[in-house]
Amino acid sequence: MESRATITAIGAYVPEQRMTNHDLEQLVNTSDEWIVRRTGMKERRIAGPEEFASDLACGAVHNLVARYTSDLTDVDLVIVSTTTPDYGFPSVSARVQAAFQLKHAGVIDLSSACSGFEYALHVANGLVTSGLNKKVLVIAAETMSKVTDYTDRTTCVLLGDGAGATLVEHTDKRGDFLGSYMGADGSLGKALYRTGLSTVMDGEKLIDTGKMIQNGREVFKWAVKTVTAGIPALLENSGLQISDIDWFIPHSANLRLIEAIFERLAIPMDKVLYSLEYYGNTSSASIALALSEAVKAGKIKKNDRLLLYGFGGGLCHCGQIIEWNI
């Protein structure tokens, strides 16, 4: 079905507090040189003790409204992607609905880890294209620092906090969404997890710290294999070639991982956008942040074709090809 949904605005928000590589040197046995060489990261933003995912989400929406003078009064659905909600319930989307007094909006929280923003866009496109909704606020908001083990140098050097937001609205013309591709391998769930009500998976006792646990080697191998197959499949589904894409925006997991993926696809890194250098790995917010920053900097221009690809916990992945029409 041809899309009838268009993205009309974008915004982003990150906390004020910065955590540099030199700050991390005081916490674990690491160095600025080691972190940059292994991850490409120099700093990340950290939410305050009383700052949570809903606060970051609202900050991103305020930024969206300020940049595009968008009217939110007729928003009829709020979708928030997050793995770090303020509460078990109420949902982050409900907190956003209350903060902006969106009296006619339903609310959904979506949990697909680092591919959550792309899944949320997919859902919004489907609902708007079908006519079930007219104006959807799509947000990715994460406070990964609150679930980070700062004694584990393999993960604590990676993670940061941030949020991005977009408005997805109905259009009578051809929409912005040119294609999608998604999948998962739930059998690899133990490679990247955080315990909740259960501390057992597939009969195996999990490490129960309440913090994120990752088998980096296993996730790296899965991501390279999955995304290098997924991007060509996404292009084929969309009837497009690599040369038709102006910008590739993968999840900002780790620069070495991104380089490994795009080297195998023979796509030059000067066509790849990421947000990890100064924001770290912000899970589902990373692509939204990279997109917002590139739009603000004037890199992304009207009619550019963007390929977004998220991947991570689940293990799940999702790609979208979007024509930028703002």
C-alpha positions in Angstrom: 0.0 0.0 0.0 1.4 3.4 -1.0 2.1 5.6 2.0 -0.3 8.5 2.8 1.8 9.7 5.7 4.3 12.6 5.8 6.7 13.8 8.5 6.1 17.4 9.1 8.4 18.3 12.1 11.3 17.0 14.1 12.8 17.9 17.5 15.3 16.6 19.9 16.5 17.0 23.5 19.5 15.9 25.6 20.2 16.5 29.2 22.7 19.2 30.2 25.1 17.1 32.1 28.0 15.7 30.0 30.0 12.6 30.9 33.3 12.7 29.0 35.8 9.8 28.5 38.0 11.5 31.1 35.1 11.3 33.6 34.9 7.6 32.9 38.6 7.2 33.6 37.7 8.0 37.2 35.1 5.2 37.4 36.7 2.2 35.6 40.0 1.0 34.2 39.8 2.7 30.8 41.2 5.7 28.9 40.1 8.3 26.4 42.3 6.7 23.8 40.8 3.2 24.3 37.2 4.4 24.2 37.7 6.5 21.1 39.6 3.7 19.3 37.0 1.0 20.3 33.8 3.0 20.0 34.3 6.4 18.4 32.7 8.1 21.4 34.0 11.2 23.2 31.1 12.1 25.6 27.5 11.3 26.4 24.7 13.2 28.1 23.4 12.0 31.5 19.9 12.7 32.9 19.8 14.2 36.4 18.6 12.2 39.4 15.0 13.6 39.0 15.0 13.6 35.2 13.4 10.7 33.5 12.3 9.4 30.0 9.1 11.5 30.1 11.0 14.6 30.8 13.3 14.0 27.9 10.4 13.2 25.7 8.6 16.4 26.6 11.9 18.3 26.0 12.0 16.9 22.4 8.4 17.8 21.8 9.0 21.4 23.0 12.0 21.6 20.6 9.9 20.3 17.7 7.2 22.9 18.4 9.8 25.7 18.7 11.5 24.7 15.4 8.3 24.3 13.3 5.6 26.2 15.2 3.6 23.0 15.1 0.1 22.8 16.4 -0.4 19.8 18.6 -4.0 20.3 19.6 -5.3 17.8 16.9 -2.8 15.1 17.6 -4.8 11.9 17.9 -2.1 9.4 19.0 1.2 9.5 20.9 3.6 6.7 20.4 6.7 6.6 22.6 9.6 4.2 22.1 11.5 3.5 25.3 13.2 0.7 27.2 13.6 3.0 30.3 10.1 4.2 31.2 9.6 6.3 34.4 7.2 3.7 35.8 5.9 0.2 35.1 2.8 2.2 34.4 1.5 4.8 33.7 3.2 4.9 30.3 5.6 7.6 29.1 3.2 8.4 26.3 0.4 9.0 28.9 2.8 11.4 30.7 3.4 13.3 27.5 -0.3 13.4 26.7 -0.9 15.0 30.1 2.0 17.5 29.8 0.7 18.9 26.5 -3.0 18.5 27.3 -3.6 16.4 24.1 -7.2 15.8 24.9 -8.0 13.8 21.8 -5.0 11.6 21.7 -4.6 7.9 22.5 -1.3 6.7 23.9 1.0 3.7 23.2 4.5 2.9 24.6 6.4 0.6 22.3 9.4 -1.5 23.4 11.7 -2.7 20.7 15.0 -1.5 22.2 17.4 0.1 19.8 15.1 -0.3 16.8 12.1 1.2 18.6 12.0 4.5 16.8 11.9 2.8 13.4 9.1 0.4 14.6 7.2 3.4 16.0 7.5 5.2 12.6 6.3 2.0 10.9 3.3 1.8 13.1 2.5 5.5 12.7 2.8 5.2 8.9 0.4 2.2 8.9 -2.2 3.9 11.1 -2.1 7.2 9.2 -2.1 5.5 5.7 -5.0 3.3 6.7 -7.0 6.4 7.8 -7.3 5.2 11.4 -5.3 8.2 12.6 -4.6 11.6 11.1 -1.8 13.1 13.2 0.6 11.0 15.3 3.4 12.2 17.6 6.3 9.7 17.5 8.9 10.0 20.2 12.0 8.0 21.2 13.2 8.7 24.7 15.8 6.9 26.7 17.6 7.3 30.1 20.1 4.5 29.6 22.4 5.9 32.3 19.8 4.8 34.9 20.2 1.1 33.8 24.0 1.2 33.3 26.5 -0.7 35.5 29.3 1.8 36.0 31.6 -1.0 37.2 31.4 -2.7 33.8 33.8 -0.9 31.4 32.5 -2.9 28.4 29.0 -1.3 28.6 29.4 1.9 30.7 31.5 3.6 28.1 28.8 3.2 25.5 25.5 4.5 27.0 23.9 7.9 27.1 20.5 9.7 27.4 18.4 11.6 24.9 15.2 11.9 23.0 13.9 12.7 19.6 10.3 13.5 18.3 8.6 13.7 15.0 5.1 14.5 13.8 3.6 12.1 11.2 0.5 13.4 9.5 -1.9 12.4 6.7 -1.3 13.7 3.2 -3.4 13.3 0.0 -0.2 13.0 -2.0 2.2 10.1 -2.0 3.6 9.8 1.5 7.2 9.9 2.7 7.5 6.2 3.6 9.0 4.4 0.6 9.6 1.0 2.2 10.2 -1.0 5.3 11.9 -4.2 6.5 11.9 -5.8 9.9 12.6 -9.0 11.8 13.9 -10.6 15.0 15.7 -13.5 16.5 14.1 -13.9 20.0 16.3 -17.0 20.6 19.2 -14.6 21.2 17.4 -12.6 23.9 20.1 -13.5 26.5 22.7 -11.7 24.5 21.3 -8.3 25.5 18.8 -7.9 28.3 17.7 -6.3 31.6 15.7 -8.3 34.1 12.2 -7.4 35.1 9.5 -9.4 36.8 11.3 -12.6 35.7 15.0 -13.4 36.2 14.9 -16.6 34.1 15.0 -16.9 30.3 14.7 -20.2 28.4 15.3 -22.1 31.6 18.5 -20.2 32.4 19.1 -18.0 35.4 19.9 -14.4 34.4 22.3 -12.0 36.0 19.9 -10.0 38.1 21.4 -6.5 38.7 18.5 -4.5 37.3 21.1 -3.1 34.9 21.7 -3.8 31.2 23.7 -6.9 30.5 25.3 -7.4 27.1 27.3 -10.1 25.4 29.1 -7.5 23.1 30.8 -10.1 20.9 27.5 -12.0 20.2 25.6 -8.8 19.5 28.3 -7.5 17.2 28.3 -10.7 15.1 24.5 -10.7 14.9 24.3 -7.0 14.0 26.8 -7.3 11.2 25.2 -10.4 9.7 21.6 -9.1 10.1 22.0 -5.5 8.9 24.3 -6.3 6.0 21.4 -8.7 4.8 18.7 -6.3 5.9 19.7 -3.2 4.0 19.7 -4.9 0.6 16.4 -6.6 1.4 14.9 -3.2 2.4 16.2 -1.7 -0.8 14.7 -4.5 -2.9 11.3 -4.2 -1.1 11.4 -0.5 -2.0 12.4 -0.9 -5.6 15.5 1.2 -5.0 19.3 0.9 -5.3 22.0 1.9 -2.9 22.8 4.8 -5.3 19.2 6.1 -4.8 19.9 6.8 -1.1 21.3 10.1 -0.1 22.0 9.3 3.6 22.2 6.1 5.7 21.3 6.5 9.3 22.0 3.3 11.4 21.6 2.9 15.1 24.5 4.6 16.9 25.7 1.5 18.7 29.4 1.8 18.2 31.4 3.3 15.4 33.5 0.2 14.8 30.3 -1.8 14.3 28.8 0.8 11.9 32.1 0.8 10.0 32.1 -3.0 9.8 28.5 -3.0 8.4 29.0 -0.4 5.7 32.4 -1.7 4.7 30.8 -5.0 3.8 28.1 -3.1 1.9 30.7 -1.0 0.0 28.9 2.2 1.2 31.3 5.1 2.0 31.2 6.4 5.5 30.7 10.0 4.2 27.1 9.0 3.4 26.5 7.7 6.9 25.1 9.8 9.8 25.3 8.9 13.4 25.0 10.6 16.8 27.4 8.6 19.0 30.4 10.9 19.1 28.9 13.3 21.6 25.8 11.5 22.7 26.9 7.9 23.0 24.6 4.9 22.4 21.1 6.3 23.3 19.3 3.1 22.3 16.1 3.9 20.4 16.7 7.7 20.5 20.0 7.4 18.6 18.6 7.6 15.0 16.2 10.3 16.0 19.0 12.4 17.4 21.2 11.9 14.3 18.4 12.8 12.0 17.5 15.9 14.0 21.2 17.1 14.2 21.7 16.5 10.4 18.5 18.5 9.6 19.5 21.3 11.9 23.0 21.4 10.3 21.5 21.6 6.8 23.0 18.2 5.7 19.6 16.7 5.0 17.7 18.6 2.4 14.2 18.5 1.0 13.6 15.4 -1.2 16.7 13.6 0.2 16.1 9.8 0.5 17.1 8.4 3.9 17.6 4.9 4.9 17.2 4.4 8.7 18.2 1.0 10.3 17.8 0.2 13.9 19.0 -3.0 15.6 19.5 -4.3 19.2 17.7 -5.9 22.1 15.2 -8.5 21.3 17.2 -9.2 19.3 15.2 -7.2 16.7 15.8 -4.9 13.8 13.8 -2.6 11.6 14.6 -0.4 8.6 12.7 2.4 6.9 13.3 4.3 3.7 11.9 7.9 4.0 11.8 10.8 1.5 12.5 13.9 3.5 9.9 16.6 2.6 10.2 19.3 5.2 
